[in-house]
């Protein structure tokens, strides 16, 4: 049977498969190149490609030379020119072979011949394949290698070994990665050389002479290389003690046993391994010292067993450490506390005592009145329902996210809720779902909606911006309200085009527009249309005649996908938020740098990038601004002291800008990320105990408050509020979180984080005296729910066919008084269940009031307090009258507030 036709067919199939792979790879490469270039990141694109290529080529070349040179040298030290010839004494000649005898060459002899002759056709593919196999894990983590070369010093020093923290963030992970590959390569090399020389002596007929001296030296050097790689492991093993979890849950990092017993064992292993390697090499060279070799080997194995055995450390912990644990572990607990606070950027948290007072308030004071007009009674859930029912307007519009921010409206600084009106093609009617509509007509959302989160009277919402096109009764305007890039799922579109894009529907007709932004990739040429048709699998991109000279293809329009594709090394906060400016809408995306390599620091987890990630170092390193109209992406460094973001800034010049370069109109809307603050508080709830004795006893643990909501307990996570806790003379946008003692319902602390100006990122923890009782959210919620007037009102509302719901419970400290507030929202039990604010419930201590105005609720509490002091001075507040049921019950949104 002839193999030639089969080989030809196989070659054609492989060539076709290779061509197909190359076409798809080249296609994706071109699309990426055009996309990066359209965003003015072409140089950055080539820099990433260059770094990947250089790292891959250098690592592959290193391992290739390691294998090739050693195997080539090995072939030089093989024995006779042919396997059947022995090395003879000087002056002797080999015997003449018998003419009648022809000895067939075995497969081992043929393989031996390839090694001995050093054939490039044998060594090149073998060594290249081995090099690629070893180098691939390094290439898969090429950015770790990049950080190693561009890493700056952090300015922080590890107290255990005196190394800069950057060594642990950048060098140690890279060394750990490269160590595994070097060990693999050294073992492959040693096994290959030993097999090569063994093949010469044992597998080739008639060849039984002793190994050459050069071959012995070569094997000895290979063994020495393996030993040195093993010794390097123990050098790093010392430093890996800083990541010990032997003392969890008390503290993280090494303790007395690790630094005084385990560390000594690691040094012993290192020294014994070097001695063992030297004796092994000596034995291979001289066949002497076997007894010493065996003895040292036994000592090494025994020491290694002690190193990794849990029995001895447990005995030392039990009989040496535990009787004097606080004294012996105290220095290491202090290291853990300091490292953890530094890793989570909590080392500068201020602690203050909050001067708890009781009512009555001075309701005529300016500070009191300013507090009232800034209380965010509307929460995102209730406002989201109002926005959805009243402002989506068309079926294909959607509010994917509703976010809280602050704006200066008519010279009044106030907290508002903002939502961008985005397009959702999945909501188009089936008869409208065609290629032209999806690619060219319904290309973008339109405008934004804004309403204050504070409201002092029951009734309808006072819109700051609403409608299509956006309208405002205050000094808010958007020059270009188109939303081409957003937070929802998005498909590619072509804009501008000959069909015209739908801006919005007016009373009589559709208002069309032509895209005038610089976003997307130019798309008019036939070659580009063919490339994109292949990339998206859409032949209509070639066939359509609706494309003109200005047409662009806009894709990767989801801002998270967009940023992740541009900078995959940054981790994204799950909640980007819109900012409305006079020009257009922008998105601000918080990004983080994470690491699991901060020494001696506590490790935690959080939902970032849509995944549950574990880390022990986090920084809100950069804010990313995405233009909702043209998709431009700009990066601004917010943590210039973060060594990780500084390393990337050094690797990619021009990518990351200074925070001062952010336009002022955007800079005044940056927020301290709620996810970051929550993560920090989860850590700080333990690590606010800065004294080792207190920390060891864990006597002052905190936790987030929990409040019963319907049939489940909900954690009261941080929320945005405009308050004067950071600076008593100034109300500013802040994050606030009440904290309880662990396992208790009373409040232990209020922690606030600043968002404005120089106070951005400033964290202050207000604590209460341990002997005093400050009611927590769950207790306040209980007082509200059991109040007879509140219970009676809710029962009457629900009997009349309406649904009364409590809003979010918030705590607001006012003039030293811890005050709880909750809105009551009425909904019709119909499909159009639009929440309407009808009452305010206020609580201080055991006193509860419910009124149709915020001022009335506070006044009622004041009256109750005065009545408690002297019942003869004032009558308690009279509850509001309850109206009888009406047959012609109005919908909640249209009914006057006082009717309920």
HELIX and SHEET records of a PDB file:
HELIX    1   1 UNK A    4  UNK A   38  1                                  35    
HELIX    2   2 UNK A   42  UNK A   76  1                                  35    
HELIX    3   3 UNK A  107  UNK A  117  1                                  11    
HELIX    4   4 UNK A  120  UNK A  140  1                                  21    
HELIX    5   5 UNK A  142  UNK A  150  1                                   9    
HELIX    6   6 UNK A  165  UNK A  166  1                                   2    
HELIX    7   7 UNK A  167  UNK A  171  3                                   5    
HELIX    8   8 UNK A  172  UNK A  198  1                                  27    
HELIX    9   9 UNK A  199  UNK A  203  3                                   5    
HELIX   10  10 UNK A  213  UNK A  240  1                                  28    
HELIX   11  11 UNK A  241  UNK A  243  5                                   3    
HELIX   12  12 UNK A  256  UNK A  257  1                                   2    
HELIX   13  13 UNK A  258  UNK A  262  3                                   5    
HELIX   14  14 UNK A  263  UNK A  286  1                                  24    
HELIX   15  15 UNK A  290  UNK A  308  1                                  19    
HELIX   16  16 UNK A  310  UNK A  316  1                                   7    
HELIX   17  17 UNK A  317  UNK A  321  3                                   5    
HELIX   18  18 UNK A  322  UNK A  324  5                                   3    
HELIX   19  19 UNK A  325  UNK A  343  1                                  19    
HELIX   20  20 UNK A  366  UNK A  372  1                                   7    
HELIX   21  21 UNK A  380  UNK A  391  1                                  12    
HELIX   22  22 UNK A  425  UNK A  427  5                                   3    
HELIX   23  23 UNK A  430  UNK A  432  5                                   3    
HELIX   24  24 UNK A  435  UNK A  436  1                                   2    
HELIX   25  25 UNK A  437  UNK A  441  3                                   5    
HELIX   26  26 UNK A  526  UNK A  536  1                                  11    
HELIX   27  27 UNK A  540  UNK A  543  1                                   4    
HELIX   28  28 UNK A  559  UNK A  566  1                                   8    
HELIX   29  29 UNK A  643  UNK A  651  1                                   9    
HELIX   30  30 UNK A  659  UNK A  661  5                                   3    
HELIX   31  31 UNK A  664  UNK A  667  1                                   4    
HELIX   32  32 UNK A  674  UNK A  687  1                                  14    
HELIX   33  33 UNK A  692  UNK A  697  1                                   6    
HELIX   34  34 UNK A  757  UNK A  759  5                                   3    
HELIX   35  35 UNK A  777  UNK A  786  1                                  10    
HELIX   36  36 UNK A  788  UNK A  799  1                                  12    
HELIX   37  37 UNK A  854  UNK A  869  1                                  16    
HELIX   38  38 UNK A  897  UNK A  899  5                                   3    
SHEET    1   A 5 UNK A 350  UNK A 353  0                                        
SHEET    2   A 5 UNK A 763  UNK A 767  1                                        
SHEET    3   A 5 UNK A 747  UNK A 754 -1                                        
SHEET    4   A 5 UNK A 732  UNK A 741 -1                                        
SHEET    5   A 5 UNK A 702  UNK A 704 -1                                        
SHEET    1   B 5 UNK A 350  UNK A 353  0                                        
SHEET    2   B 5 UNK A 763  UNK A 767  1                                        
SHEET    3   B 5 UNK A 747  UNK A 754 -1                                        
SHEET    4   B 5 UNK A 732  UNK A 741 -1                                        
SHEET    5   B 5 UNK A 719  UNK A 723 -1                                        
SHEET    1   C 2 UNK A 397  UNK A 398  0                                        
SHEET    2   C 2 UNK A 422  UNK A 423 -1                                        
SHEET    1   D 4 UNK A 403  UNK A 409  0                                        
SHEET    2   D 4 UNK A 412  UNK A 420 -1                                        
SHEET    3   D 4 UNK A 448  UNK A 452 -1                                        
SHEET    4   D 4 UNK A 463  UNK A 465 -1                                        
SHEET    1   E 2 UNK A 445  UNK A 446  0                                        
SHEET    2   E 2 UNK A 482  UNK A 483 -1                                        
SHEET    1   F 3 UNK A 493  UNK A 495  0                                        
SHEET    2   F 3 UNK A 552  UNK A 554 -1                                        
SHEET    3   F 3 UNK A 521  UNK A 522 -1                                        
SHEET    1   G 2 UNK A 501  UNK A 505  0                                        
SHEET    2   G 2 UNK A 510  UNK A 513 -1                                        
SHEET    1   H 3 UNK A 571  UNK A 572  0                                        
SHEET    2   H 3 UNK A 585  UNK A 595 -1                                        
SHEET    3   H 3 UNK A 577  UNK A 580 -1                                        
SHEET    1   I 5 UNK A 571  UNK A 572  0                                        
SHEET    2   I 5 UNK A 585  UNK A 595 -1                                        
SHEET    3   I 5 UNK A 617  UNK A 627 -1                                        
SHEET    4   I 5 UNK A 633  UNK A 637 -1                                        
SHEET    5   I 5 UNK A 656  UNK A 658  1                                        
SHEET    1   J 2 UNK A 604  UNK A 608  0                                        
SHEET    2   J 2 UNK A 611  UNK A 615 -1                                        
SHEET    1   K 2 UNK A 706  UNK A 709  0                                        
SHEET    2   K 2 UNK A 712  UNK A 715 -1                                        
SHEET    1   L 3 UNK A 802  UNK A 806  0                                        
SHEET    2   L 3 UNK A 817  UNK A 828 -1                                        
SHEET    3   L 3 UNK A 810  UNK A 814 -1                                        
SHEET    1   M 4 UNK A 802  UNK A 806  0                                        
SHEET    2   M 4 UNK A 817  UNK A 828 -1                                        
SHEET    3   M 4 UNK A 836  UNK A 844 -1                                        
SHEET    4   M 4 UNK A 847  UNK A 851 -1                                        
END                                                                             
